[in-house]
Amino acid sequence: MITDLPLAANGPALPARFTESASARPNGATAGGALAWLADRRRAYTFEVARVPFDRLDDWAFDPETGDLGHRSGRFFTIGGLRVSTGEGWVRQWDQPIIHQPEIGVLGFLVKEIDGLLHVLMQAKMEPGNANVVQLSPTVQATRSNQRRVHRGSGVRHLEYFTDPQRARVLVDSLQSEQGSWFLGKRNRNIVVETTEDVPEHDDYRWLTIGEIQELLRLDDTVNMDARTVLACLPFARPTGAPPTGAHSTFRAALRRSMDPGEGSRHTMGEVLSWFTDATVRHEVNARPVPLNEVKGWVRTPEAISHEEGRYFSVVGARVTAGSREVGSWTQPLLAPHGMGLTALLVRNIGGVLHVLLHARPEGGHPHGVELAPTVQCTPDNYLEWPKEARPRFLDYVERVPGDRVRFDAVQSEEGGRFQWARSRYTVIDAEDDVPVAESEDYRWLTLHQVGRLLRHSRYLNVQARSLIACLHSLW
Amino acid sequence: MITDLPLAANGPALPARFTESASARPNGATAGGALAWLADRRRAYTFEVARVPFDRLDDWAFDPETGDLGHRSGRFFTIGGLRVSTGEGWVRQWDQPIIHQPEIGVLGFLVKEIDGLLHVLMQAKMEPGNANVVQLSPTVQATRSNQRRVHRGSGVRHLEYFTDPQRARVLVDSLQSEQGSWFLGKRNRNIVVETTEDVPEHDDYRWLTIGEIQELLRLDDTVNMDARTVLACLPFARPTGAPPTGAHSTFRAALRRSMDPGEGSRHTMGEVLSWFTDATVRHEVNARPVPLNEVKGWVRTPEAISHEEGRYFSVVGARVTAGSREVGSWTQPLLAPHGMGLTALLVRNIGGVLHVLLHARPEGGHPHGVELAPTVQCTPDNYLEWPKEARPRFLDYVERVPGDRVRFDAVQSEEGGRFQWARSRYTVIDAEDDVPVAESEDYRWLTLHQVGRLLRHSRYLNVQARSLIACLHSLW
């Protein structure tokens, strides 16, 4: 018997709608408008963030048995230890403090068609660890604890659009990781929903086109990490219309072709997936949680937990004092990295199609070990006193590359709710023939279209790579 | 600058080649030939498997501190404890023994074109827990420890085709899970490689078409779990040629359309992925390893570790005595389930396209909590004394469905290297209008083509669902 029930139609061409919104680049005045709004929000919420010794943290304490640093309620997050061993690399075994926060957070973009163009409701959000204090953030950025509070009535603004299917339609929805060196198995739901309702206005929120957000992305410390990862998950169609002209027009034409599934790629998708499987199997990452007081090589003082050689990061206490009554003040631990990070994506034209060089990189906090990282991801200061062979591949190249190869260059902040001034230089470099097409074992050239296919699923691109993909999409 | 380097061509239509091999169904003689060969191998390797008390296991012992049961070398696997809590279900918190085997194994099919048809080199392999002792297995079925031994020279036969890219080309390659109720985070690389070399013959190996393997799959306890999961990962194109005739021709026509991406589906792929993300977020599975001697509700005697109500499974000791010198004899623990499992896939025709009803099911041993299970997956005996509301959905329907709705029905064994007589009835039922198209929260109707797309990635379909997909593919 054949039942005659309607099957799902392919919806309107969603990628084309995102591309159109991205092509709506602001003129100077519009970008200035968003910047002025962010500046206004910074003035409205004056904050002071001061380091305090651990014993001045309210409701946070070290567990007498394990030494783990946690909140008395058991909520929020805990700083525990991790013992990692890998079969490779300059350092093959180490202990480290790490943030345990097993719950899944929500990073959500609420979008709406305004004057025929998709707009995203972006938030000006203060976080204690942010450089610039207030950065451009997703509509909703909530931990599960936040979401629960909502059900008791005092809530996260706009969350209802993400939980009630009657209010908005889901366009994008996947779980993605955070920093595998600092977080143990942290995942967030990256979700984009579209509404047709009238959404109440609020001073902290503003409708922006994707193009306007991309313009702000070029500025230092302006678009936060949570917004960048959701941006990276948006599907884009190859832009139509006139070919690019002006500066870097050949690069931009290859970039546009890279978004097109009909163009070629160095590897088939099957080869890419097999390479990823192989890298996961080859890199044996053995990571297990240990009590913080068993972590070796780290020293705890009343003010900080730090590596005995001063490398990597410290865990510190912070007191946030708010100038306005609305937000209140609080204390919390923060992870404070030492030195500025360097996060670089090498790209090159292969057969007229731009390819990005991704690195299959094991990190202790990823439950599956390996994710795809940018070509270079490190804190260069950590290698200052180490021999040449300990230096990450392509680091020397990136540090010495002439400026005319640089297509994107901005300092971005990582998550300001957990990290204090965790800043990295994010750069996209057109390597042209400097870097051969033939790859070594842990590196592969992928097209942007292939990256987009991976981004529909969890676990492929790490958060730094996602940030750089968002940056690359600002360059069409 | 445009460099003019060749891009990857789409290879020959691999799915069509697998479909062609599957369409090469054996006549009675051929199926008989493979069966006679399996029977011959059973005679060649006579084995006796006897239960022994734990203190008679050579080199296996309970750790004095944790109570975990492990091998003195630290290799193979360990039986430890797991403490699981979920926010739902009849039983919301429990402890259980579980197998810890963190290494990634290889399940490999070596394929070769013979007389214009793809053939798979299948192995007649003995495993101590197998019903039928010897079952049809992949070419290679190796733990990482096995693989390492190879590098020291005494090895797993044919492994070189899977490790040396010069010897064979990778066709399929993904990591897939094992039983989330019995294994903690176990994954295997499911890999298919094609060679053009002459492969030396061996009595334990035989080239079979996919159709011949599928024919054997209809028999009880004949094709092992490891072979079934690799079979499920093969990509198939919609069969061409004359439409099916004879029994169930409407069902079979809908099944063929279900393999075609050009036919409709109840949900878009985006909706399927969003539903899976949502289910992962909704089902809070909190599972953490605990020492085996802290596991509550289980009793250890000299002969077995069992649940105090006799449910679920026992851990026992086994001594394997081989009749031939080649294999030797050994002892090991086995997990022995209580009662026959029931693993059922409901399918139905929606708009002329067959859809399968998958269940987003949390299991404690899956590192991400939820995977997609068959419509029903349980051991009915476990529910005998429990109230009606504790029974799994659709269990009553499956137990009472008239025989003319059953399209596939065979008893299959789970992995015989770890489980003793772990047998389940695997059944595919055409539910027609008995089950509505409208789904509840944790169930979705998917087409076979959509299932195939998910199977290119880790973590979507659990091992029972993969087995049933392999069975369904035998019904075109």
Interface residues (C-beta under 8 A of the other chain):
Chain A: M1 I2 T3 D4 L5 P6 L7 A8 N10 G11 P102 I104 V170 L171 V172 D173 S174 L175 R189 I191 T250 A254 E263 G264 S265 R266 H267 T268 G270 E271 L273 S274 T277 D278 T280 V281 E284 N286 R348 N349 I350 G351 G352 V353 P367 H368 E432 D433 V437 R456 H457 S458 R459
Chain B: M1 I2 T3 D4 L5 P6 L7 A8 A9 N10 G11 P102 E103 I104 V170 L171 V172 D173 S174 L175 R189 I191 T250 A254 E263 G264 S265 R266 H267 T268 G270 E271 L273 S274 T277 D278 T280 V281 N286 R348 N349 I350 G351 G352 V353 P367 H368 E432 D433 V437 R456 H457 S458 R459
